[in-house]
């Protein structure tokens, strides 16, 4: 599991540079969240418990040193890399006294950035028994009276993805906005906005994974990380996530159609590798994301025999080999090629060869 990273910087270009330069997969890191000011950055750390924080020194509302001071006062040992300009040496010295892992001078260089992040990963790896944090705010974490209604709408939004209908998806998010706005008069707390965002994002990730896809496959180069700042509104956050839900629905539909272009050679290879495991037409169709009727029709047209006949032939030939060449007991041979019912195995074997397994062995 990857180590979680939070980036806090009020300059958009700096955040983009960091994201583009980090060797995420090679080092074993994952972007958990972004913030453009220290206050939201602090709240992100509280909610997500990241392993590594990259933070600028000079930021509005709460600077990097104040942020670190607050974290250390609370006993948090999160690894922190300070981002600084050349004229901030006093800040850098203060950060190092607070236990900053290291610092980066602007303009940020790829080699220095990844070197420091690798050092952080080595520290984390060396801490025996360290529990890696998960950004998985999927439980009933919202301590508000409207939480149950919100969770219900969240699940409806995920179900709406399967309809591939953008209007349905957007209607669910509008209901969420109305629900929250009606219950939360005035400004909504930072912790609530962050929780709303991450529970919706984790639900989206579960939906994508449940369809057999991965995030990179669905979103490609599309930006999926939201930047938290003091000026954020509920509508802005919900609109951002709603667009991702709609994009995911459209992308998965296209990927599904692409997968449905059945390659029978791959199907045969799958059968050849798994025919002893009791596979069925339904199992195989699900594996290749097609209907069993479609698989049956295409398989017979290209192979010249039906799916069941093909699998049965593979099993029978293997069973005969086990019985005659390897002297495996008949019952065990049947189980080894996927037949747990001995009587059924005898029946299929006799139908295929015209003789029972025992008669084959005697002859």
C-alpha positions as CSV (number, residue, x, y, z in Angstrom):
1,X,0.0,0.0,0.0
2,X,1.3,3.4,-1.0
3,X,2.3,6.1,1.5
4,X,-0.1,9.1,1.6
5,X,1.1,12.6,0.7
6,X,-0.6,15.9,1.2
7,X,0.5,19.1,-0.7
8,X,-0.1,22.5,0.9
9,X,0.8,25.6,-1.1
10,X,-1.0,28.8,-2.0
11,X,0.6,28.9,-5.5
12,X,-1.2,26.7,-8.0
13,X,1.9,26.3,-10.3
14,X,4.0,25.0,-7.4
15,X,1.4,22.3,-6.6
16,X,1.3,21.4,-10.3
17,X,5.1,21.2,-10.5
18,X,5.3,19.0,-7.5
19,X,2.6,16.6,-8.8
20,X,4.2,16.4,-12.2
21,X,7.7,15.8,-10.9
22,X,7.1,13.2,-8.2
23,X,7.8,9.6,-9.2
24,X,4.6,8.5,-7.4
25,X,4.5,4.8,-8.3
26,X,8.3,4.2,-8.3
27,X,8.6,5.6,-4.7
28,X,5.4,4.1,-3.5
29,X,3.4,7.3,-2.9
30,X,-0.1,8.4,-3.4
31,X,-1.6,11.9,-3.5
32,X,-4.1,12.1,-0.7
33,X,-5.1,15.8,-0.9
34,X,-4.2,19.4,-1.7
35,X,-4.8,22.7,0.1
36,X,-4.0,26.3,-0.8
37,X,-3.7,27.6,2.7
38,X,-2.5,26.4,6.1
39,X,-5.9,26.2,7.8
40,X,-7.4,23.8,5.2
41,X,-4.0,22.0,5.1
42,X,-4.2,21.5,8.9
43,X,-7.8,20.2,8.6
44,X,-6.7,17.8,5.8
45,X,-4.0,16.4,8.0
46,X,-6.5,16.0,10.8
47,X,-8.9,14.1,8.6
48,X,-6.5,12.1,6.4
49,X,-3.5,11.4,8.7
50,X,-1.1,11.4,5.8
51,X,2.4,9.9,6.1
52,X,4.2,12.9,4.4
53,X,3.3,16.5,4.1
54,X,4.8,18.9,1.6
55,X,4.1,22.5,2.7
56,X,5.1,26.0,1.7
57,X,6.4,28.3,4.4
58,X,4.7,31.5,3.5
59,X,0.9,30.9,3.2
60,X,-2.2,32.9,4.2
61,X,-4.1,32.2,7.4
62,X,-1.6,29.7,8.8
63,X,2.0,29.6,7.6
64,X,4.1,26.4,7.4
65,X,5.9,27.0,10.7
66,X,2.7,27.6,12.6
67,X,1.3,24.5,11.0
68,X,4.2,22.4,12.1
69,X,4.1,23.9,15.6
70,X,0.5,22.9,15.9
71,X,1.1,19.4,14.7
72,X,4.1,18.8,17.0
73,X,2.2,20.3,20.0
74,X,-0.5,17.6,19.3
75,X,2.1,14.9,19.2
76,X,1.8,14.2,15.5
77,X,5.1,12.8,14.0
78,X,4.1,13.3,10.4
79,X,7.1,13.6,8.1
80,X,7.2,17.2,6.8
81,X,9.2,18.6,3.9
82,X,9.3,22.4,3.8
83,X,9.1,24.4,0.5
84,X,10.8,27.7,0.7
85,X,12.3,30.6,-1.2
86,X,15.9,31.7,-0.9
87,X,15.1,34.6,1.4
88,X,13.3,32.4,4.0
89,X,16.3,31.0,5.8
90,X,15.0,32.0,9.3
91,X,11.8,30.1,8.5
92,X,13.8,27.1,7.3
93,X,15.9,27.1,10.5
94,X,12.7,27.2,12.6
95,X,11.2,24.3,10.6
96,X,14.3,22.2,11.1
97,X,14.1,22.8,14.8
98,X,10.5,21.5,14.8
99,X,11.7,18.3,13.2
100,X,11.1,19.0,9.5
101,X,12.6,16.1,7.5
102,X,14.2,18.5,5.0
103,X,13.5,21.5,2.8
104,X,13.2,22.3,-0.8
105,X,14.3,25.6,-2.3
106,X,12.3,27.1,-5.2
107,X,12.5,26.5,-8.1
108,X,11.9,22.9,-7.2
109,X,14.1,20.4,-9.0
110,X,12.9,16.9,-9.8
111,X,16.1,15.1,-8.5
112,X,16.0,16.9,-5.2
113,X,12.3,16.4,-4.7
114,X,12.3,12.7,-5.4
115,X,15.5,12.2,-3.4
116,X,13.9,13.7,-0.3
117,X,10.6,11.7,-0.9
118,X,12.6,8.5,-1.2
119,X,14.3,9.3,2.1
120,X,10.9,9.8,3.7
121,X,9.8,6.4,2.3
122,X,12.9,4.8,3.7
123,X,12.2,6.2,7.1
124,X,8.6,5.0,7.0
125,X,9.7,1.5,5.8
126,X,12.3,1.4,8.6
127,X,9.7,2.0,11.3
128,X,8.8,-1.5,12.2
129,X,5.2,-2.2,12.6
130,X,4.2,1.2,11.3
131,X,0.6,1.2,10.2
132,X,0.1,2.9,6.9
133,X,-2.8,5.3,6.9
134,X,-5.7,4.8,4.5
135,X,-7.7,7.7,3.1
136,X,-10.8,5.6,3.5
137,X,-13.4,7.8,5.3
138,X,-16.1,5.4,4.4
139,X,-17.8,4.9,7.7
140,X,-20.5,6.9,9.5
141,X,-18.0,9.7,10.3
142,X,-20.4,12.6,9.8
143,X,-21.7,13.5,13.2
144,X,-24.7,15.5,11.9
145,X,-28.4,14.8,12.0
146,X,-28.7,14.6,8.2
147,X,-25.9,12.0,7.8
148,X,-28.2,9.0,7.1
149,X,-30.0,10.9,4.3
150,X,-26.7,11.9,2.9
151,X,-25.4,8.3,2.9
152,X,-28.5,7.2,1.1
153,X,-28.1,9.8,-1.6
154,X,-24.4,8.9,-1.9
155,X,-25.4,5.3,-2.7
156,X,-28.0,6.5,-5.1
157,X,-25.4,8.5,-6.9
158,X,-23.2,5.5,-7.2
159,X,-26.1,3.4,-8.5
160,X,-26.8,6.2,-11.0
161,X,-23.4,5.7,-12.5
162,X,-24.5,2.3,-13.8
163,X,-27.4,4.0,-15.7
164,X,-24.8,6.0,-17.7
165,X,-27.3,8.9,-17.6
166,X,-25.7,12.2,-16.8
167,X,-29.0,13.8,-15.9
168,X,-29.8,11.2,-13.3
169,X,-26.3,11.6,-11.7
170,X,-26.6,15.4,-11.6
171,X,-30.1,15.2,-10.0
172,X,-28.7,13.1,-7.2
173,X,-26.0,15.7,-6.5
174,X,-28.5,18.5,-6.6
175,X,-30.5,16.6,-3.9
176,X,-27.3,16.4,-1.8
177,X,-26.7,20.1,-2.1
178,X,-30.3,20.9,-1.1
179,X,-30.2,18.5,1.9
180,X,-26.9,20.0,3.2
181,X,-27.9,23.6,2.6
182,X,-31.2,23.2,4.3
183,X,-29.6,21.6,7.4
184,X,-26.4,23.7,7.6
185,X,-27.4,27.3,7.8
186,X,-24.7,29.8,7.1
187,X,-21.1,28.7,6.5
188,X,-20.2,25.0,6.5
189,X,-17.3,23.8,8.6
190,X,-14.0,22.8,7.0
191,X,-14.2,19.3,8.5
192,X,-17.6,18.7,7.1
193,X,-16.6,19.8,3.6
194,X,-13.6,17.6,3.6
195,X,-15.6,14.6,4.9
196,X,-18.2,15.1,2.2
197,X,-15.6,15.2,-0.5
198,X,-13.7,12.1,0.6
199,X,-16.7,9.9,1.3
200,X,-18.0,10.7,-2.2
201,X,-14.6,10.1,-3.7
202,X,-14.1,6.8,-1.9
203,X,-17.6,5.7,-2.9
204,X,-16.7,6.5,-6.5
205,X,-13.4,4.5,-6.2
206,X,-15.3,1.5,-4.8
207,X,-17.8,1.7,-7.7
208,X,-15.0,1.8,-10.3
209,X,-13.1,-1.1,-8.6
210,X,-16.3,-3.1,-8.4
211,X,-16.6,-2.9,-12.2
212,X,-13.1,-4.3,-12.6
213,X,-11.4,-1.0,-13.6
214,X,-8.7,1.1,-11.9
215,X,-8.8,4.9,-11.5
216,X,-6.0,5.6,-14.0
217,X,-7.7,3.5,-16.6
218,X,-11.0,5.4,-16.1
219,X,-9.7,9.0,-15.7
220,X,-6.4,8.9,-17.7
221,X,-4.8,12.4,-17.4
222,X,-8.0,14.1,-16.1
223,X,-7.4,16.0,-12.8
224,X,-9.1,14.2,-9.9
225,X,-7.6,16.0,-7.0
226,X,-9.5,18.9,-5.5
227,X,-7.7,21.9,-4.0
228,X,-9.2,23.0,-0.7
229,X,-9.1,26.7,0.1
230,X,-10.9,29.1,2.4
231,X,-13.1,30.4,-0.5
232,X,-14.5,26.9,-1.3
233,X,-18.3,26.6,-1.4
234,X,-20.4,23.5,-1.0
235,X,-21.6,23.9,-4.6
236,X,-18.1,24.1,-6.0
237,X,-17.0,20.9,-4.2
238,X,-20.2,19.0,-5.2
239,X,-19.9,20.2,-8.8
240,X,-16.3,19.0,-9.0
241,X,-17.2,15.5,-7.7
242,X,-20.4,15.3,-9.8
243,X,-18.3,16.0,-13.0
244,X,-16.0,13.1,-12.0
245,X,-19.0,10.8,-11.5
246,X,-20.4,11.7,-14.9
247,X,-16.9,11.4,-16.5
248,X,-16.5,8.0,-14.9
249,X,-19.8,6.7,-16.1
250,X,-19.0,7.8,-19.7
251,X,-15.5,6.4,-19.5
252,X,-16.5,3.0,-18.1
253,X,-19.2,2.7,-20.8
254,X,-16.6,3.2,-23.5
255,X,-14.2,0.8,-21.8
256,X,-16.9,-1.8,-21.4
257,X,-17.7,-1.6,-25.1
258,X,-14.1,-2.0,-26.0
259,X,-13.8,-5.0,-23.7
260,X,-16.9,-6.5,-25.3
261,X,-14.9,-7.0,-28.6
262,X,-14.3,-10.6,-27.7
263,X,-11.0,-12.2,-28.5
264,X,-11.8,-16.0,-28.7
265,X,-8.1,-16.9,-28.5
266,X,-7.9,-15.2,-25.1
267,X,-11.1,-17.1,-24.1
268,X,-9.5,-20.4,-25.2
269,X,-6.3,-19.6,-23.3
270,X,-8.4,-18.8,-20.2
271,X,-10.2,-22.2,-20.5
272,X,-7.0,-24.0,-21.1
273,X,-5.6,-22.5,-17.9
274,X,-8.7,-23.0,-15.7
275,X,-10.7,-25.9,-17.1
276,X,-9.9,-28.1,-14.0
277,X,-11.5,-25.5,-11.7
278,X,-15.1,-26.2,-12.6
279,X,-15.5,-23.0,-14.8
280,X,-18.9,-22.5,-16.4
281,X,-20.1,-20.5,-19.4
282,X,-21.6,-17.9,-17.0
283,X,-18.2,-17.6,-15.1
284,X,-16.3,-17.1,-18.3
285,X,-18.7,-14.6,-19.8
286,X,-18.5,-12.5,-16.6
287,X,-14.7,-12.7,-16.8
288,X,-14.8,-11.2,-20.3
289,X,-17.6,-8.7,-19.6
290,X,-20.0,-10.2,-22.1
291,X,-23.4,-12.0,-21.9
292,X,-23.3,-15.8,-21.8
293,X,-25.5,-15.9,-24.9
294,X,-23.0,-13.7,-26.9
295,X,-20.0,-15.8,-25.7
296,X,-21.8,-19.1,-26.6
297,X,-22.7,-17.8,-30.1
298,X,-19.2,-16.4,-31.0
299,X,-17.3,-19.3,-29.4
300,X,-19.2,-21.9,-31.5
301,X,-18.9,-19.9,-34.7
302,X,-15.1,-19.5,-34.3
303,X,-14.0,-22.7,-32.6
304,X,-16.4,-25.1,-34.3
305,X,-17.9,-26.6,-31.2
306,X,-19.9,-25.3,-28.2
307,X,-18.3,-23.9,-25.1
308,X,-19.4,-26.9,-22.9
309,X,-18.2,-29.4,-25.4
310,X,-14.8,-27.8,-25.6
311,X,-14.4,-27.7,-21.8
312,X,-15.7,-31.3,-21.4
313,X,-13.2,-32.5,-24.0
314,X,-10.3,-30.8,-22.2
315,X,-11.5,-32.4,-18.9
316,X,-12.0,-35.9,-20.3
317,X,-8.6,-35.9,-22.1
318,X,-6.9,-34.8,-18.9
319,X,-8.8,-37.3,-16.8
320,X,-7.8,-40.2,-19.1
321,X,-4.2,-39.1,-18.9
322,X,-4.3,-39.0,-15.1
323,X,-5.9,-42.5,-14.9
324,X,-3.8,-44.3,-17.5
325,X,-0.4,-42.5,-17.5
326,X,-0.2,-41.5,-13.9
327,X,-2.3,-44.2,-12.3
328,X,-4.3,-41.7,-10.2
329,X,-7.3,-43.2,-8.4
330,X,-10.4,-42.6,-10.5
331,X,-12.3,-40.6,-7.9
332,X,-9.3,-38.3,-7.4
333,X,-8.8,-37.9,-11.1
334,X,-12.4,-36.7,-11.4
335,X,-12.0,-34.2,-8.7
336,X,-8.7,-33.0,-10.2
337,X,-10.5,-32.1,-13.5
338,X,-13.4,-30.3,-11.8
339,X,-15.9,-33.0,-11.0
340,X,-16.8,-33.2,-7.3
341,X,-19.7,-35.6,-7.9
342,X,-18.2,-39.0,-8.8
343,X,-21.4,-40.4,-10.3
344,X,-21.6,-37.4,-12.7
345,X,-17.9,-37.8,-13.6
346,X,-18.5,-41.5,-14.5
347,X,-21.6,-40.6,-16.6
348,X,-19.8,-37.8,-18.6
349,X,-16.7,-40.0,-19.0
350,X,-18.7,-43.0,-20.4
351,X,-20.6,-40.7,-22.7
352,X,-17.4,-39.2,-24.1
353,X,-15.3,-42.5,-24.4
354,X,-18.1,-45.1,-24.6
355,X,-16.5,-46.8,-21.6
356,X,-16.3,-46.2,-17.9
357,X,-13.0,-45.0,-16.3
358,X,-12.6,-48.5,-14.8
359,X,-13.1,-50.2,-18.2
360,X,-10.6,-47.9,-19.8
361,X,-8.0,-48.8,-17.2
362,X,-8.7,-52.5,-17.5
363,X,-8.2,-52.5,-21.2
